[in-house]
């Protein structure tokens, strides 16, 4: 999926992008803002791109087994099993698509 914005030069291009469910922005006073979907004017510059998946940042906490050195990740501070210790240097943070925790 492309993340590149495509310039929309006329009302027909805006309508096509809207019918495809694309994200559409208009430039007003030099700033891009989400198009309200209700109005069009040739005085504004419009751009669109395929709708992007929503992402969120998640953090996986790292645990280290004292005896084996094996590492384990989860999203809880409450791993109290014998032999495991928190290993913050191994924590991972990254983007996942919405609902992908």
Secondary structure, 3 states (H helix, E strand, C coil): CCCCCEEECCHHHHHHHHHCCCEEEEEECCEEEECCCCCCCCCCEEEEECCCCCEEEEEEEEEEECCCCCEEEECCCCCCCCCEEECHHHCEEEEEECCCC
